[in-house]
Amino acid sequence: MKHTLVIQSHRSPLPFAWLRSCIDSVQSWAANSRFDYQWLGDEIFDSVDENLLAKTRTQKVIASDLARLKALQKGLKDGYRQVVWCDADFLIFNPQNFVLPESTFALGREVWIQQDKNHKLRAYTKVHNAFMMFSQSNHFLDYYTASAEQLLQANQGRMPPQFIGPKLLTALHNIVACPVMEAAGMLSPLVIQDLLERKELGDGKALQLFKQKSACFPAAANLSSSVTAEAGFSESQMRQLIEVLTP
């Protein structure tokens, strides 16, 4: 049996140049770990039902959330002992401490820091699908995939972007307590801003709260390209963030 397959995908060309640093970090980690690596373009959608593709044609991120599950299932069917998914904006900045857990599957950890309506900082602890790992003996991947397909088939209106991704995963996690790889984190814009200002000012309040609510400081993180673009972070700021995070 083959050992581990790491899978990534994104449309081409990349919308932001800084994504290349993230992709390179995952490829380097996979190579140093002696894992196989697979990059998928639009062919990742070939395994998604045509009716579901039509339903999500204006919401490609939702189709992507299902397509990655199909790609992971195929990896296991092809004989890999375990398969790993990393988003294209997932940066592994401390590879020595990014070690896959012994559990049969694991999801990424989201500690999202944002202001509430009273402008007070709040931490929302969830799980995310920018990193996922599944082994041959897991029973969750097929259930999750079937649940996602059933929700998409039943839905008749417009869906939130995270409909079958973090929203569904967090709902399932709240019920069954899925294994979580705490080192596979996610950074909100407020935490990113604090990291960018860290050298001059030390840890800002958002970063302090992030550390307080996290089980550990992550060794890798989803940098959320769509969110950071919406928040107005420039190419140079994202490159600076990568430099700050990378030893």
Short mmCIF file of the C-alpha atoms (twelve columns), coordinates in Angstrom:
data_MODEL
# 
_entry.id   MODEL 
# 
loop_
_atom_site.group_PDB 
_atom_site.id 
_atom_site.type_symbol 
_atom_site.label_atom_id 
_atom_site.label_alt_id 
_atom_site.label_comp_id 
_atom_site.label_asym_id 
_atom_site.label_seq_id 
_atom_site.Cartn_x 
_atom_site.Cartn_y 
_atom_site.Cartn_z 
_atom_site.pdbx_PDB_model_num 
ATOM 1   C CA . MET A 1   0.000   0.000  0.000   1 
ATOM 2   C CA . LYS A 2   1.221   3.488  -0.869  1 
ATOM 3   C CA . HIS A 3   1.821   5.801  2.084   1 
ATOM 4   C CA . THR A 4   0.456   9.371  1.866   1 
ATOM 5   C CA . LEU A 5   -0.892  11.559 -0.924  1 
ATOM 6   C CA . VAL A 6   -1.114  15.351 -0.576  1 
ATOM 7   C CA . ILE A 7   -3.612  17.047 -2.916  1 
ATOM 8   C CA . GLN A 8   -3.975  20.706 -3.888  1 
ATOM 9   C CA . SER A 9   -5.961  22.518 -6.560  1 
ATOM 10  C CA . HIS A 10  -6.751  25.991 -7.882  1 
ATOM 11  C CA . ARG A 11  -7.888  27.629 -11.063 1 
ATOM 12  C CA . SER A 12  -5.184  28.880 -13.417 1 
ATOM 13  C CA . PRO A 13  -3.697  31.416 -13.531 1 
ATOM 14  C CA . LEU A 14  -3.382  32.096 -9.814  1 
ATOM 15  C CA . PRO A 15  -5.269  35.295 -8.879  1 
ATOM 16  C CA . PHE A 16  -2.553  36.436 -6.445  1 
ATOM 17  C CA . ALA A 17  1.211   36.003 -6.815  1 
ATOM 18  C CA . TRP A 18  1.682   35.385 -3.074  1 
ATOM 19  C CA . LEU A 19  -0.241  32.113 -3.370  1 
ATOM 20  C CA . ARG A 20  2.856   30.601 -4.992  1 
ATOM 21  C CA . SER A 21  4.699   30.835 -1.659  1 
ATOM 22  C CA . CYS A 22  1.867   28.920 0.018   1 
ATOM 23  C CA . ILE A 23  1.820   26.216 -2.652  1 
ATOM 24  C CA . ASP A 24  5.611   25.913 -2.534  1 
ATOM 25  C CA . SER A 25  5.483   25.480 1.254   1 
ATOM 26  C CA . VAL A 26  3.071   22.549 0.950   1 
ATOM 27  C CA . GLN A 27  5.040   20.954 -1.879  1 
ATOM 28  C CA . SER A 28  8.266   21.283 0.125   1 
ATOM 29  C CA . TRP A 29  6.658   19.793 3.243   1 
ATOM 30  C CA . ALA A 30  5.289   16.875 1.223   1 
ATOM 31  C CA . ALA A 31  8.664   16.218 -0.427  1 
ATOM 32  C CA . ASN A 32  10.556  16.377 2.871   1 
ATOM 33  C CA . SER A 33  7.988   14.033 4.424   1 
ATOM 34  C CA . ARG A 34  8.372   11.658 1.442   1 
ATOM 35  C CA . PHE A 35  4.702   11.991 0.587   1 
ATOM 36  C CA . ASP A 36  3.347   11.857 -2.946  1 
ATOM 37  C CA . TYR A 37  1.946   15.128 -4.250  1 
ATOM 38  C CA . GLN A 38  -0.835  15.834 -6.750  1 
ATOM 39  C CA . TRP A 39  -1.875  19.160 -8.265  1 
ATOM 40  C CA . LEU A 40  -5.293  19.286 -9.900  1 
ATOM 41  C CA . GLY A 41  -6.670  21.944 -12.228 1 
ATOM 42  C CA . ASP A 42  -10.240 22.099 -13.492 1 
ATOM 43  C CA . GLU A 43  -10.243 18.320 -13.858 1 
ATOM 44  C CA . ILE A 44  -10.983 18.196 -10.140 1 
ATOM 45  C CA . PHE A 45  -14.628 18.880 -11.049 1 
ATOM 46  C CA . ASP A 46  -14.877 15.858 -13.372 1 
ATOM 47  C CA . SER A 47  -16.094 13.614 -10.536 1 
ATOM 48  C CA . VAL A 48  -18.859 15.982 -9.408  1 
ATOM 49  C CA . ASP A 49  -22.395 15.179 -10.578 1 
ATOM 50  C CA . GLU A 50  -23.395 17.326 -13.574 1 
ATOM 51  C CA . ASN A 51  -26.636 18.434 -11.903 1 
ATOM 52  C CA . LEU A 52  -24.735 19.654 -8.851  1 
ATOM 53  C CA . LEU A 53  -22.205 21.441 -11.052 1 
ATOM 54  C CA . ALA A 54  -25.073 23.203 -12.812 1 
ATOM 55  C CA . LYS A 55  -26.628 24.157 -9.476  1 
ATOM 56  C CA . THR A 56  -23.333 25.650 -8.247  1 
ATOM 57  C CA . ARG A 57  -22.115 27.164 -11.543 1 
ATOM 58  C CA . THR A 58  -22.216 30.701 -10.078 1 
ATOM 59  C CA . GLN A 59  -20.818 29.534 -6.718  1 
ATOM 60  C CA . LYS A 60  -17.671 27.654 -7.717  1 
ATOM 61  C CA . VAL A 61  -16.337 27.619 -4.146  1 
ATOM 62  C CA . ILE A 62  -19.209 25.320 -3.133  1 
ATOM 63  C CA . ALA A 63  -18.486 22.965 -6.035  1 
ATOM 64  C CA . SER A 64  -14.834 23.020 -4.955  1 
ATOM 65  C CA . ASP A 65  -15.766 21.951 -1.429  1 
ATOM 66  C CA . LEU A 66  -17.436 18.847 -2.854  1 
ATOM 67  C CA . ALA A 67  -14.805 18.205 -5.531  1 
ATOM 68  C CA . ARG A 68  -12.012 18.029 -2.938  1 
ATOM 69  C CA . LEU A 69  -13.909 15.315 -1.070  1 
ATOM 70  C CA . LYS A 70  -14.225 13.315 -4.283  1 
ATOM 71  C CA . ALA A 71  -10.475 13.742 -4.926  1 
ATOM 72  C CA . LEU A 72  -9.676  12.516 -1.420  1 
ATOM 73  C CA . GLN A 73  -11.966 9.500  -1.859  1 
ATOM 74  C CA . LYS A 74  -10.216 8.658  -5.122  1 
ATOM 75  C CA . GLY A 75  -6.822  8.856  -3.409  1 
ATOM 76  C CA . LEU A 76  -7.910  6.255  -0.882  1 
ATOM 77  C CA . LYS A 77  -9.417  4.078  -3.622  1 
ATOM 78  C CA . ASP A 78  -6.101  4.301  -5.493  1 
ATOM 79  C CA . GLY A 79  -4.414  2.595  -2.551  1 
ATOM 80  C CA . TYR A 80  -2.941  5.351  -0.414  1 
ATOM 81  C CA . ARG A 81  -2.863  4.681  3.317   1 
ATOM 82  C CA . GLN A 82  -3.867  8.270  3.975   1 
ATOM 83  C CA . VAL A 83  -4.724  11.367 1.957   1 
ATOM 84  C CA . VAL A 84  -4.283  15.046 2.822   1 
ATOM 85  C CA . TRP A 85  -5.949  18.131 1.389   1 
ATOM 86  C CA . CYS A 86  -4.400  21.613 1.649   1 
ATOM 87  C CA . ASP A 87  -5.953  24.726 0.109   1 
ATOM 88  C CA . ALA A 88  -3.792  26.754 -2.274  1 
ATOM 89  C CA . ASP A 89  -3.717  29.587 0.297   1 
ATOM 90  C CA . PHE A 90  -2.634  27.255 3.113   1 
ATOM 91  C CA . LEU A 91  0.879   28.174 4.293   1 
ATOM 92  C CA . ILE A 92  3.076   25.691 6.192   1 
ATOM 93  C CA . PHE A 93  5.502   28.043 7.937   1 
ATOM 94  C CA . ASN A 94  6.822   25.709 10.650  1 
ATOM 95  C CA . PRO A 95  7.128   22.337 8.900   1 
ATOM 96  C CA . GLN A 96  9.082   20.703 11.732  1 
ATOM 97  C CA . ASN A 97  6.007   21.028 13.948  1 
ATOM 98  C CA . PHE A 98  3.490   20.179 11.263  1 
ATOM 99  C CA . VAL A 99  3.235   16.444 11.894  1 
ATOM 100 C CA . LEU A 100 0.162   14.459 10.896  1 
ATOM 101 C CA . PRO A 101 -1.734  13.012 13.862  1 
ATOM 102 C CA . GLU A 102 -2.250  9.321  14.532  1 
ATOM 103 C CA . SER A 103 -6.054  9.631  14.329  1 
ATOM 104 C CA . THR A 104 -7.965  8.100  11.415  1 
ATOM 105 C CA . PHE A 105 -8.922  11.575 10.228  1 
ATOM 106 C CA . ALA A 106 -8.453  15.199 11.219  1 
ATOM 107 C CA . LEU A 107 -9.809  18.619 10.330  1 
ATOM 108 C CA . GLY A 108 -8.218  22.051 10.549  1 
ATOM 109 C CA . ARG A 109 -8.771  24.385 13.506  1 
ATOM 110 C CA . GLU A 110 -10.401 27.788 13.071  1 
ATOM 111 C CA . VAL A 111 -10.090 30.347 15.861  1 
ATOM 112 C CA . TRP A 112 -11.686 33.386 14.254  1 
ATOM 113 C CA . ILE A 113 -11.172 36.741 15.931  1 
ATOM 114 C CA . GLN A 114 -13.517 39.567 15.031  1 
ATOM 115 C CA . GLN A 115 -15.403 42.454 16.602  1 
ATOM 116 C CA . ASP A 116 -19.018 42.071 17.687  1 
ATOM 117 C CA . LYS A 117 -21.676 44.748 17.159  1 
ATOM 118 C CA . ASN A 118 -20.365 46.580 20.238  1 
ATOM 119 C CA . HIS A 119 -16.824 46.579 18.785  1 
ATOM 120 C CA . LYS A 120 -15.632 44.104 21.397  1 
ATOM 121 C CA . LEU A 121 -13.221 41.392 20.282  1 
ATOM 122 C CA . ARG A 122 -14.705 37.911 20.215  1 
ATOM 123 C CA . ALA A 123 -13.187 34.508 19.458  1 
ATOM 124 C CA . TYR A 124 -15.232 31.927 17.554  1 
ATOM 125 C CA . THR A 125 -13.765 28.430 17.687  1 
ATOM 126 C CA . LYS A 126 -14.730 26.160 14.801  1 
ATOM 127 C CA . VAL A 127 -13.184 23.702 12.335  1 
ATOM 128 C CA . HIS A 128 -12.268 24.260 8.687   1 
ATOM 129 C CA . ASN A 129 -11.665 22.284 5.498   1 
ATOM 130 C CA . ALA A 130 -8.576  24.126 4.222   1 
ATOM 131 C CA . PHE A 131 -6.707  21.194 5.751   1 
ATOM 132 C CA . MET A 132 -8.146  17.693 6.000   1 
ATOM 133 C CA . MET A 133 -6.598  14.277 6.493   1 
ATOM 134 C CA . PHE A 134 -8.248  10.885 6.079   1 
ATOM 135 C CA . SER A 135 -6.850  7.369  6.416   1 
ATOM 136 C CA . GLN A 136 -8.082  4.109  4.943   1 
ATOM 137 C CA . SER A 137 -9.751  3.159  8.250   1 
ATOM 138 C CA . ASN A 138 -11.746 6.371  8.647   1 
ATOM 139 C CA . HIS A 139 -15.541 6.270  8.484   1 
ATOM 140 C CA . PHE A 140 -16.137 10.015 8.256   1 
ATOM 141 C CA . LEU A 141 -15.151 10.987 4.703   1 
ATOM 142 C CA . ASP A 142 -17.860 8.952  2.958   1 
ATOM 143 C CA . TYR A 143 -20.490 10.164 5.432   1 
ATOM 144 C CA . TYR A 144 -19.433 13.789 5.048   1 
ATOM 145 C CA . THR A 145 -19.410 13.523 1.251   1 
ATOM 146 C CA . ALA A 146 -22.855 11.920 1.146   1 
ATOM 147 C CA . SER A 147 -24.227 14.547 3.544   1 
ATOM 148 C CA . ALA A 148 -22.796 17.371 1.421   1 
ATOM 149 C CA . GLU A 149 -24.305 15.924 -1.763  1 
ATOM 150 C CA . GLN A 150 -27.684 15.435 -0.089  1 
ATOM 151 C CA . LEU A 151 -27.746 19.049 1.132   1 
ATOM 152 C CA . LEU A 152 -26.828 20.356 -2.313  1 
ATOM 153 C CA . GLN A 153 -29.486 18.237 -3.997  1 
ATOM 154 C CA . ALA A 154 -32.174 19.369 -1.557  1 
ATOM 155 C CA . ASN A 155 -31.335 23.082 -1.649  1 
ATOM 156 C CA . GLN A 156 -33.405 25.185 -4.030  1 
ATOM 157 C CA . GLY A 157 -32.005 28.678 -3.426  1 
ATOM 158 C CA . ARG A 158 -28.722 30.504 -3.213  1 
ATOM 159 C CA . MET A 159 -26.321 29.026 -0.678  1 
ATOM 160 C CA . PRO A 160 -23.777 30.689 1.631   1 
ATOM 161 C CA . PRO A 161 -20.182 30.154 0.407   1 
ATOM 162 C CA . GLN A 162 -19.296 27.873 3.335   1 
ATOM 163 C CA . PHE A 163 -22.509 25.832 3.036   1 
ATOM 164 C CA . ILE A 164 -20.962 22.356 2.749   1 
ATOM 165 C CA . GLY A 165 -17.490 23.426 3.907   1 
ATOM 166 C CA . PRO A 166 -16.813 24.929 7.347   1 
ATOM 167 C CA . LYS A 167 -20.519 25.415 8.175   1 
ATOM 168 C CA . LEU A 168 -21.430 21.756 7.665   1 
ATOM 169 C CA . LEU A 169 -18.165 20.543 9.179   1 
ATOM 170 C CA . THR A 170 -18.603 22.670 12.305  1 
ATOM 171 C CA . ALA A 171 -22.197 21.459 12.705  1 
ATOM 172 C CA . LEU A 172 -21.040 17.838 12.494  1 
ATOM 173 C CA . HIS A 173 -18.079 18.556 14.783  1 
ATOM 174 C CA . ASN A 174 -20.371 20.066 17.410  1 
ATOM 175 C CA . ILE A 175 -22.298 16.793 17.488  1 
ATOM 176 C CA . VAL A 176 -19.596 14.125 17.214  1 
ATOM 177 C CA . ALA A 177 -16.378 15.975 18.264  1 
ATOM 178 C CA . CYS A 178 -14.223 15.274 15.201  1 
ATOM 179 C CA . PRO A 179 -10.451 14.961 15.668  1 
ATOM 180 C CA . VAL A 180 -8.770  18.312 15.035  1 
ATOM 181 C CA . MET A 181 -5.203  19.082 14.022  1 
ATOM 182 C CA . GLU A 182 -4.626  22.167 16.149  1 
ATOM 183 C CA . ALA A 183 -1.423  23.011 14.248  1 
ATOM 184 C CA . ALA A 184 -3.498  23.555 11.064  1 
ATOM 185 C CA . GLY A 185 -4.928  26.968 11.828  1 
ATOM 186 C CA . MET A 186 -6.623  29.915 10.158  1 
ATOM 187 C CA . LEU A 187 -5.925  33.633 10.493  1 
ATOM 188 C CA . SER A 188 -8.624  36.301 10.479  1 
ATOM 189 C CA . PRO A 189 -7.939  39.815 9.125   1 
ATOM 190 C CA . LEU A 190 -7.617  41.296 12.629  1 
ATOM 191 C CA . VAL A 191 -4.980  38.714 13.577  1 
ATOM 192 C CA . ILE A 192 -3.170  39.274 10.269  1 
ATOM 193 C CA . GLN A 193 -3.105  43.017 10.908  1 
ATOM 194 C CA . ASP A 194 -1.611  42.452 14.363  1 
ATOM 195 C CA . LEU A 195 1.024   40.147 12.898  1 
ATOM 196 C CA . LEU A 196 1.961   42.787 10.318  1 
ATOM 197 C CA . GLU A 197 2.372   45.382 13.076  1 
ATOM 198 C CA . ARG A 198 4.002   42.994 15.553  1 
ATOM 199 C CA . LYS A 199 7.638   44.079 15.094  1 
ATOM 200 C CA . GLU A 200 6.852   47.658 16.004  1 
ATOM 201 C CA . LEU A 201 4.127   47.231 18.621  1 
ATOM 202 C CA . GLY A 202 4.359   43.706 20.005  1 
ATOM 203 C CA . ASP A 203 1.294   41.462 20.145  1 
ATOM 204 C CA . GLY A 204 -1.929  43.376 19.481  1 
ATOM 205 C CA . LYS A 205 -5.190  42.574 21.247  1 
ATOM 206 C CA . ALA A 206 -6.537  40.372 18.454  1 
ATOM 207 C CA . LEU A 207 -3.320  38.336 18.335  1 
ATOM 208 C CA . GLN A 208 -3.317  38.050 22.132  1 
ATOM 209 C CA . LEU A 209 -6.877  36.703 22.092  1 
ATOM 210 C CA . PHE A 210 -6.014  34.333 19.248  1 
ATOM 211 C CA . LYS A 211 -3.135  32.884 21.281  1 
ATOM 212 C CA . GLN A 212 -5.285  32.674 24.399  1 
ATOM 213 C CA . LYS A 213 -8.066  30.744 22.661  1 
ATOM 214 C CA . SER A 214 -5.792  28.475 20.578  1 
ATOM 215 C CA . ALA A 215 -4.547  25.149 21.926  1 
ATOM 216 C CA . CYS A 216 -1.183  26.014 20.376  1 
ATOM 217 C CA . PHE A 217 0.187   28.583 17.966  1 
ATOM 218 C CA . PRO A 218 -0.306  26.926 14.568  1 
ATOM 219 C CA . ALA A 219 2.536   25.576 12.461  1 
ATOM 220 C CA . ALA A 220 0.476   26.248 9.325   1 
ATOM 221 C CA . ALA A 221 -2.520  28.391 8.520   1 
ATOM 222 C CA . ASN A 222 -5.097  29.144 5.900   1 
ATOM 223 C CA . LEU A 223 -4.490  32.750 4.830   1 
ATOM 224 C CA . SER A 224 -7.975  32.993 3.286   1 
ATOM 225 C CA . SER A 225 -7.228  34.735 -0.013  1 
ATOM 226 C CA . SER A 226 -10.850 35.734 -0.668  1 
ATOM 227 C CA . VAL A 227 -11.226 37.251 2.808   1 
ATOM 228 C CA . THR A 228 -7.885  39.054 2.800   1 
ATOM 229 C CA . ALA A 229 -8.601  40.485 -0.649  1 
ATOM 230 C CA . GLU A 230 -11.999 41.713 0.545   1 
ATOM 231 C CA . ALA A 231 -10.329 43.216 3.628   1 
ATOM 232 C CA . GLY A 232 -7.968  45.156 1.365   1 
ATOM 233 C CA . PHE A 233 -4.645  43.482 2.088   1 
ATOM 234 C CA . SER A 234 -2.208  44.172 -0.757  1 
ATOM 235 C CA . GLU A 235 0.216   41.807 -2.462  1 
ATOM 236 C CA . SER A 236 3.103   43.388 -0.563  1 
ATOM 237 C CA . GLN A 237 1.301   43.036 2.767   1 
ATOM 238 C CA . MET A 238 0.596   39.355 2.140   1 
ATOM 239 C CA . ARG A 239 4.233   38.786 1.216   1 
ATOM 240 C CA . GLN A 240 5.231   40.602 4.399   1 
ATOM 241 C CA . LEU A 241 2.867   38.376 6.405   1 
ATOM 242 C CA . ILE A 242 4.491   35.261 4.938   1 
ATOM 243 C CA . GLU A 243 7.912   36.620 5.897   1 
ATOM 244 C CA . VAL A 244 6.716   37.360 9.440   1 
ATOM 245 C CA . LEU A 245 5.329   33.841 9.855   1 
ATOM 246 C CA . THR A 246 8.228   31.984 8.254   1 
ATOM 247 C CA . PRO A 247 11.310  31.588 10.519  1 
# 
